[in-house]
């Protein structure tokens, strides 16, 4: 699964709209639709039920995938932040994982 597809999926799930998700992500709506279709092919199930008024709702498969997508994307974002901070010498060498997250949460 590609991260871009998971980001698109998470945003459509939050907005319940392909159009608003595309706007939020600064993608074209056809691009978001293609990413969701590709993700649906990967997981082997539809993730959204399309409604006539341009809104969508999660299918049971979509509802099951959403917490995993959230966790995957949160881990990637945490890793990117940790690497960024380490490169910029804001994170002492050897301070990783939960300790780093704990320290970051207590910074002001």
Secondary structure as GFF3:
##gff-version 3
##sequence-region A 1 108
A	DSSP	alpha_helix	3	15	.	.	.	ID=ss1
A	DSSP	alpha_helix	18	25	.	.	.	ID=ss2
A	DSSP	alpha_helix	29	43	.	.	.	ID=ss3
A	DSSP	beta_strand	48	50	.	.	.	ID=ss4
A	DSSP	beta_strand	56	58	.	.	.	ID=ss5
A	DSSP	alpha_helix	60	87	.	.	.	ID=ss6
A	DSSP	alpha_helix	97	106	.	.	.	ID=ss7
###
